[in-house]
């Protein structure tokens, strides 16, 4: 928890309380989430979720910051190169979040669930910010075994997809999985924002579609296209 203690809860969250009320805002303090991956999607997810009042947030990553990461991984600055993503990402959010405990975990998701058994099994929601099918499959298998939903997200070039998965068949997405040839910064932030919004509405116990894949793309004129399919 941040050392800042003299900020009034209702003042800090005034605009959110105006939107969904004090009771729901206070309910977020009891929630625990994990963001798996602290890179492109993970950085944007951390900013979107790190200061909305969620009680405990784990940021999980084993990797180090590289120069070519910085243009799209908004948690990091040039002087962060060669430092651990999870550590730096968590520090950025601690400076913004007096009402959230931000905890870095250096390692893979499998390392996390093996070494943090009690914490991992008490999660309310898991956010995927990885970049490969096998890592996502590990999240899916764990989530289904513990009845913990997870929010999938992936990006490439100028498009991306996302879903909140509880019982849906994630394996059918295998053909969509590939190592990105390249990616634009705005689509990374865009997909992370969709993930965060979907997950937030779930945490607030508001109505959402689960096990529904959303695909975001653009036509030849740059107009956005949103399609969705049941998993």
VOBA-1610 file (N, C-alpha, C; in pm, whole numbers, padded with zeros to 5 digits, always signed):
BEGIN
Unk+00084-00119+00000Unk+00000+00000+00000Unk+00088+00125+00000Unk+00045+00226-00073Unk+00121+00351-00077Unk+00132+00412+00062Unk+00244+00486+00086Unk+00262+00553+00214Unk+00172+00676+00227Unk+00112+00720+00118Unk+00024+00837+00125Unk-00104+00797+00196Unk-00136+00863+00305Unk-00253+00826+00384Unk-00349+00942+00408Unk-00315+01060+00361Unk-00396+01177+00393Unk-00487+01220+00279Unk-00510+01130+00183Unk-00600+01160+00072Unk-00737+01100+00102Unk-00840+01181+00090Unk-00975+01136+00119Unk-01026+01042+00008Unk-01076+00927+00047Unk-01122+00824-00047Unk-01229+00879-00141Unk-01328+00945-00086Unk-01439+00992-00168Unk-01400+01109-00258Unk-01301+01185-00217Unk-01252+01293-00302Unk-01171+01236-00417Unk-01082+01141-00385Unk-00997+01080-00488Unk-01082+01015-00597Unk-01188+00946-00558Unk-01269+00869-00653Unk-01400+00939-00691Unk-01406+01069-00672Unk-01531+01142-00692Unk-01597+01112-00826Unk-01521+01118-00936Unk-01582+01102-01068Unk-01628+00959-01092Unk-01563+00863-01030Unk-01610+00725-01040Unk-01733+00703-00953Unk-01733+00761-00834Unk-01849+00750-00746Unk-01971+00815-00812Unk-01949+00926-00883Unk-02057+00989-00958Unk-02116+00892-01061Unk-02032+00803-01113Unk-02074+00712-01219Unk-02143+00588-01164Unk-02083+00521-01065Unk-02141+00394-01020Unk-02172+00387-00870Unk-02149+00493-00798Unk-02192+00499-00659Unk-02084+00456-00560Unk-02099+00501-00437Unk-02000+00476-00333Unk-01991+00328-00296Unk-02104+00260-00292Unk-02103+00119-00252Unk-02019+00034-00347Unk-02038+00055-00476Unk-01960-00022-00574Unk-01813+00019-00570Unk-01788+00147-00548Unk-01649+00191-00538Unk-01579+00123-00421Unk-01647+00117-00307Unk-01589+00050-00191Unk-01572-00100-00216Unk-01659-00159-00296Unk-01649-00303-00324Unk-01521-00339-00398Unk-01468-00245-00476Unk-01343-00271-00549Unk-01226-00291-00455Unk-01234-00235-00334Unk-01125-00250-00237Unk-01107-00396-00194Unk-01210-00477-00210Unk-01203-00618-00173Unk-01159-00708-00287Unk-01134-00651-00404Unk-01101-00730-00522Unk-00950-00749-00537Unk-00914-00865-00593Unk-00775-00897-00623Unk-00765-00940-00769Unk-00672-00882-00840Unk-00652-00918-00980Unk-00505-00943-01008Unk-00479-01010-01119Unk-00342-01028-01168Unk-00335-00983-01313Unk-00231-00909-01345Unk-00201-00874-01484Unk-00080-00956-01524Unk-00099-01047-01618Unk+00007-01140-01657Unk+00077-01084-01781Unk+00194-01027-01758Unk+00268-00958-01862Unk+00270-00809-01832Unk+00388-00749-01838Unk+00401-00607-01806Unk+00454-00527-01924Unk+00436-00581-02045Unk+00484-00515-02165Unk+00384-00418-02223Unk+00352-00434-02352Unk+00262-00341-02419Unk+00123-00339-02358Unk+00051-00450-02369Unk-00082-00457-02310Unk-00076-00440-02158Unk+00023-00503-02095Unk+00034-00498-01950Unk+00056-00359-01895Unk+00139-00280-01964Unk+00162-00141-01921Unk+00033-00060-01926Unk-00038-00074-02038Unk-00162+00003-02054Unk-00270-00047-01957Unk-00276-00177-01934Unk-00370-00231-01837Unk-00339-00178-01697Unk-00211-00172-01663Unk-00171-00123-01531Unk-00216+00022-01511Unk-00200+00104-01615Unk-00245+00243-01604Unk-00396+00253-01598Unk-00467+00170-01674Unk-00613+00175-01676Unk-00674+00125-01545Unk-00608+00027-01482Unk-00665-00039-01364Unk-00597+00000-01233Unk-00478+00057-01242Unk-00397+00078-01123Unk-00445+00185-01029Unk-00533+00274-01075Unk-00576+00383-00987Unk-00727+00394-00979Unk-00799+00282-01001Unk-00945+00288-00992Unk-00996+00233-00860Unk-00904+00186-00772Unk-00946+00146-00639Unk-00951-00003-00613Unk-00895-00084-00702Unk-00888-00228-00678Unk-00791-00254-00563Unk-00832-00338-00468Unk-00755-00355-00345Unk-00615-00408-00364Unk-00600-00511-00448Unk-00467-00572-00466Unk-00448-00609-00613Unk-00334-00567-00667Unk-00302-00592-00808Unk-00162-00654-00817Unk-00154-00773-00874Unk-00026-00837-00901Unk+00014-00808-01046Unk+00138-00767-01065Unk+00194-00748-01199Unk+00303-00853-01218Unk+00280-00943-01313Unk+00364-01063-01328Unk+00441-01056-01460Unk+00573-01066-01452Unk+00657-01069-01572Unk+00798-01111-01533Unk+00866-01179-01623Unk+01003-01225-01597Unk+01106-01147-01678Unk+01060-01059-01768Unk+01147-01001-01870Unk+01205-00866-01826Unk+01309-00826-01901Unk+01376-00698-01879Unk+01334-00598-01987Unk+01341-00471-01955Unk+01304-00364-02047Unk+01413-00345-02151Unk+01372-00340-02278Unk+01464-00315-02389Unk+01425-00185-02459Unk+01519-00126-02530Unk+01493+00001-02598Unk+01373-00009-02691Unk+01362-00120-02765Unk+01254-00132-02864Unk+01117-00153-02801Unk+01112-00171-02669Unk+00984-00184-02598Unk+00917-00048-02575Unk+00997+00055-02558Unk+00949+00177-02492Unk+00842+00251-02572Unk+00845+00244-02706Unk+00748+00321-02785Unk+00604+00278-02760Unk+00582+00154-02714Unk+00445+00105-02696Unk+00419+00058-02552Unk+00520+00053-02469Unk+00505+00004-02331Unk+00512+00125-02239Unk+00396+00182-02210Unk+00390+00317-02157Unk+00433+00330-02011Unk+00462+00220-01945Unk+00513+00227-01808Unk+00659+00268-01801Unk+00731+00262-01916Unk+00877+00268-01911Unk+00934+00390-01981Unk+01049+00436-01926Unk+01124+00547-01983Unk+01260+00496-02029Unk+01331+00581-02104Unk+01462+00541-02157Unk+01557+00494-02047Unk+01557+00563-01935Unk+01651+00526-01828Unk+01608+00400-01751Unk+01497+00338-01792Unk+01454+00211-01731Unk+01512+00088-01803Unk+01578+00109-01915Unk+01631-00004-01994Unk+01719-00094-01907Unk+01702-00224-01925Unk+01774-00331-01854Unk+01722-00356-01712Unk+01618-00285-01671Unk+01553-00314-01544Unk+01437-00411-01567Unk+01390-00475-01460Unk+01281-00572-01470Unk+01147-00500-01492Unk+01071-00550-01589Unk+00943-00487-01622Unk+00845-00489-01504Unk+00835-00601-01435Unk+00739-00612-01325Unk+00770-00511-01215Unk+00898-00496-01182Unk+00939-00406-01075Unk+00911-00261-01112Unk+00955-00219-01231Unk+00936-00080-01272Unk+00788-00051-01293Unk+00716-00144-01356Unk+00573-00123-01379Unk+00497-00105-01249Unk+00530-00184-01148Unk+00463-00172-01018Unk+00498-00040-00951Unk+00623+00003-00959Unk+00664+00129-00898Unk+00590+00247-00959Unk+00570+00245-01091Unk+00497+00354-01156Unk+00356+00366-01097Unk+00291+00252-01078Unk+00152+00255-01030Unk+00143+00287-00882Unk+00242+00247-00804Unk+00240+00279-00661Unk+00238+00429-00637Unk+00299+00503-00728Unk+00303+00648-00714Unk+00171+00715-00753Unk+00077+00636-00809Unk-00052+00690-00851Unk-00166+00637-00767Unk-00144+00535-00685Unk-00252+00454-00631Unk-00246+00442-00479Unk-00289+00543-00406Unk-00285+00533-00260Unk-00384+00433-00202Unk-00479+00385-00283Unk-00580+00294-00232Unk-00569+00153-00292Unk-00456+00124-00355Unk-00433-00009-00412Unk-00296-00059-00370Unk-00288-00188-00342Unk-00160-00252-00315Unk-00111-00312-00446Unk-00001-00259-00497Unk+00054-00304-00626Unk+00175-00392-00597Unk+00169-00518-00638Unk+00271-00615-00601Unk+00336-00674-00727Unk+00466-00651-00747Unk+00533-00713-00861Unk+00570-00857-00830Unk+00563-00942-00933Unk+00612-01079-00921Unk+00701-01106-01040Unk+00829-01133-01014Unk+00924-01159-01121Unk+00926-01308-01150Unk+00875-01346-01264Unk+00867-01486-01304Unk+00754-01505-01401Unk+00731-01631-01439Unk+00622-01664-01530Unk+00491-01680-01453Unk+00382-01696-01526Unk+00254-01720-01460Unk+00257-01852-01385Unk+00320-01953-01442Unk+00334-02082-01372Unk+00413-02067-01243Unk+00519-01986-01246Unk+00595-01959-01123Unk+00504-01894-01018Unk+00421-01802-01064Unk+00331-01731-00972Unk+00234-01827-00904Unk+00169-01913-00982Unk+00068-02000-00921Unk+00132-02109-00835Unk+00259-02140-00859Unk+00328-02239-00776Unk+00380-02178-00646Unk+00426-02053-00654Unk+00489-01990-00537Unk+00395-01901-00457Unk+00282-01867-00517Unk+00185-01779-00450Unk+00049-01849-00449Unk+00047-01971-00398Unk-00073-02055-00406Unk-00193-01987-00343Unk-00178-01939-00220Unk-00291-01878-00151Unk-00343-01755-00224Unk-00251-01673-00273Unk-00291-01550-00342Unk-00356-01581-00477Unk-00296-01673-00552Unk-00346-01702-00686Unk-00486-01760-00683Unk-00516-01841-00582Unk-00646-01905-00575Unk-00755-01810-00524Unk-00716-01694-00474Unk-00813-01596-00424Unk-00835-01482-00523Unk-00778-01492-00641Unk-00796-01386-00740Unk-00941-01379-00785Unk-00988-01257-00812Unk-01122-01238-00867Unk-01121-01238-01019Unk-01007-01198-01077Unk-00999-01186-01222Unk-00853-01182-01264Unk-00824-01241-01381Unk-00689-01242-01437Unk-00693-01171-01572Unk-00598-01083-01593Unk-00587-01013-01721Unk-00467-01067-01799Unk-00492-01113-01918Unk-00387-01164-02006Unk-00321-01048-02080Unk-00190-01035-02063Unk-00113-00937-02140Unk+00011-01006-02195Unk-00004-01135-02227Unk+00106-01212-02282Unk+00105-01199-02435Unk+00195-01273-02500Unk+00204-01259-02646Unk+00218-01394-02717Unk+00172-01503-02651Unk+00183-01633-02717Unk+00073-01727-02668Unk+00040-01824-02753Unk-00072-01915-02725Unk-00047-02000-02601Unk+00073-02052-02584Unk+00100-02142-02471Unk+00080-02073-02337Unk+00125-01949-02325Unk+00106-01876-02199Unk-00042-01853-02172Unk-00116-01821-02278Unk-00260-01799-02261Unk-00332-01929-02227Unk-00285-02038-02284Unk-00345-02168-02252Unk-00322-02203-02105Unk-00205-02169-02052Unk-00178-02192-01910Unk-00275-02110-01823Unk-00299-01986-01863Unk-00394-01902-01789Unk-00534-01964-01797Unk-00573-02006-01916Unk-00706-02064-01936Unk-00725-02190-01853Unk-00626-02278-01854Unk-00636-02403-01777Unk-00647-02375-01627Unk-00563-02284-01578Unk-00568-02250-01435Unk-00702-02185-01400Unk-00745-02093-01482Unk-00868-02020-01455Unk-00988-02113-01446Unk-00996-02205-01541Unk-01109-02298-01539Unk-01101-02394-01421Unk-00979-02433-01382Unk-00964-02525-01269Unk-01003-02460-01137Unk-00990-02327-01128Unk-01020-02254-01004Unk-01147-02169-01015Unk-01212-02179-01129Unk-01335-02101-01152Unk-01311-01951-01138Unk-01200-01907-01196Unk-01165-01765-01196Unk-01168-01717-01342Unk-01253-01622-01378Unk-01255-01574-01516Unk-01127-01499-01552Unk-01103-01488-01682Unk-00986-01413-01727Unk-01022-01333-01852Unk-00947-01224-01872Unk-00971-01134-01984Unk-00856-01148-02083Unk-00888-01206-02196Unk-00791-01230-02304Unk-00774-01104-02388Unk-00652-01081-02437Unk-00628-00971-02530Unk-00508-01001-02618Unk-00516-00959-02743Unk-00404-00980-02836Unk-00405-00869-02941Unk-00287-00832-02989Unk-00275-00726-03089Unk-00174-00765-03195Unk-00195-00712-03314Unk-00096-00721-03422Unk-00125-00610-03521Unk-00019-00548-03570Unk-00032-00441-03670Unk-00131-00335-03621Unk-00248-00322-03692Unk-00348-00222-03656Unk-00478-00285-03605Unk-00475-00412-03564Unk-00598-00476-03517Unk-00572-00556-03390Unk-00680-00601-03328Unk-00666-00680-03207Unk-00796-00747-03170Unk-00793-00830-03065Unk-00914-00897-03018Unk-00908-00912-02867Unk-01025-00928-02806Unk-01033-00941-02661Unk-01161-01015-02624Unk-01162-01071-02503Unk-01279-01145-02454Unk-01265-01167-02304Unk-01378-01175-02234Unk-01379-01221-02096Unk-01426-01366-02099Unk-01338-01455-02056Unk-01360-01598-02071Unk-01387-01664-01936Unk-01498-01736-01930Unk-01530-01817-01811Unk-01535-01964-01848Unk-01619-01999-01944Unk-01636-02138-01985Unk-01610-02161-02133Unk-01584-02054-02207Unk-01567-02065-02352Unk-01445-02149-02390Unk-01448-02200-02512Unk-01341-02285-02564Unk-01229-02198-02620Unk-01126-02174-02539Unk-01015-02090-02584Unk-00936-02155-02698Unk-00935-02288-02705Unk-00855-02358-02806Unk-00895-02321-02948Unk-01020-02278-02967Unk-01061-02244-03103Unk-00993-02117-03153Unk-00927-02045-03062Unk-00856-01924-03102Unk-00712-01952-03144Unk-00672-02077-03143Unk-00532-02108-03173Unk-00488-02055-03308Unk-00577-02059-03407Unk-00540-02012-03541Unk-00520-01861-03546Unk-00572-01790-03445Unk-00550-01645-03440Unk-00417-01608-03377Unk-00351-01705-03314Unk-00229-01677-03240Unk-00108-01681-03331Unk-00032-01575-03330Unk+00094-01570-03403Unk+00181-01462-03343Unk+00311-01476-03364Unk+00402-01372-03316Unk+00384-01248-03401Unk+00351-01134-03341Unk+00326-01013-03419Unk+00445-00973-03504Unk+00416-00941-03631Unk+00523-00891-03719Unk+00561-00749-03680Unk+00464-00678-03631Unk+00482-00541-03587Unk+00352-00494-03528Unk+00356-00383-03455Unk+00233-00338-03390Unk+00240-00188-03368Unk+00125-00122-03383Unk+00118+00022-03359Unk+00084+00047-03213Unk+00139+00153-03159Unk+00113+00186-03018Unk-00035+00211-02991Unk-00108+00286-03075Unk-00249+00313-03042Unk-00335+00188-03030Unk-00313+00085-03113Unk-00397-00034-03102Unk-00367-00111-02974Unk-00242-00106-02928Unk-00208-00169-02800Unk-00289-00103-02688Unk-00287+00029-02684Unk-00360+00102-02581Unk-00511+00082-02595Unk-00556+00074-02720Unk-00699+00057-02747Unk-00750-00077-02696Unk-00681-00185-02728Unk-00724-00319-02686Unk-00714-00332-02534Unk-00606-00280-02476Unk-00594-00283-02330Unk-00709-00208-02264Unk-00751-00096-02323Unk-00864-00021-02268Unk-00992-00102-02275Unk-01014-00172-02386Unk-01132-00258-02397Unk-01126-00370-02292Unk-01009-00431-02277Unk-00993-00535-02175Unk-01026-00482-02036Unk-00967-00366-02005Unk-00986-00307-01872Unk-01132-00272-01847Unk-01198-00217-01947Unk-01337-00179-01930Unk-01426-00301-01910Unk-01401-00406-01987Unk-01478-00530-01973Unk-01456-00591-01835Unk-01330-00597-01792Unk-01298-00653-01662Unk-01353-00570-01548Unk-01348-00438-01562Unk-01400-00350-01458Unk-01550-00369-01440Unk-01623-00379-01550Unk-01768-00399-01539Unk-01799-00533-01473Unk-01715-00633-01498Unk-01733-00761-01430Unk-01709-00746-01279Unk-01602-00678-01242Unk-01570-00659-01101Unk-01678-00578-01028Unk-01744-00490-01101Unk-01852-00410-01044Unk-01985-00483-01046Unk-01983-00606-01096Unk-02105-00689-01103Unk-02210-00626-01194Unk-02164-00566-01302Unk-02256-00512-01402Unk-02272-00612-01516Unk-02377-00594-01594Unk-02407-00689-01701Unk-02304-00680-01814Unk-02249-00793-01852Unk-02158-00801-01967Unk-02179-00935-02037Unk-02133-00943-02159Unk-02132-01070-02231Unk-02002-01142-02200Unk-02010-01265-02153Unk-01891-01346-02130Unk-01877-01448-02241Unk-01754-01501-02255Unk-01725-01600-02359Unk-01765-01548-02497Unk-01739-01421-02518Unk-01772-01357-02645Unk-01647-01287-02697Unk-01599-01328-02813Unk-01476-01272-02870Unk-01509-01148-02952Unk-01441-01039-02921Unk-01454-00915-02997Unk-01328-00895-03082Unk-01349-00862-03208Unk-01237-00837-03300Unk-01246-00693-03349Unk-01139-00618-03326Unk-01133-00476-03364Unk-01038-00462-03482Unk-01088-00402-03591Unk-01003-00378-03708Unk-01046-00247-03774Unk-00985-00216-03888Unk-01016-00092-03959Unk-01028-00122-04108Unk-01122-00055-04175Unk-01136-00075-04319Unk-01032+00008-04395Unk-01040+00006-04527Unk-00939+00073-04609Unk-00941+00225-04594Unk-01049+00278-04535Unk-01058+00421-04513Unk-01022+00459-04369Unk-00982+00358-04290Unk-00945+00384-04152Unk-01062+00387-04055Unk-01180+00349-04103Unk-01297+00346-04016Unk-01295+00220-03930Unk-01326+00231-03801Unk-01319+00113-03713Unk-01431+00014-03740Unk-01397-00115-03726Unk-01492-00225-03741Unk-01484-00310-03615Unk-01599-00342-03556Unk-01605-00428-03438Unk-01696-00546-03469Unk-01640-00666-03463Unk-01717-00789-03482Unk-01709-00872-03354Unk-01808-00958-03331Unk-01801-01045-03215Unk-01857-01183-03247Unk-01801-01284-03178Unk-01836-01423-03199Unk-01842-01493-03064Unk-01934-01585-03049Unk-01943-01663-02926Unk-01835-01771-02925Unk-01768-01785-02812Unk-01663-01887-02799Unk-01725-02020-02756
//
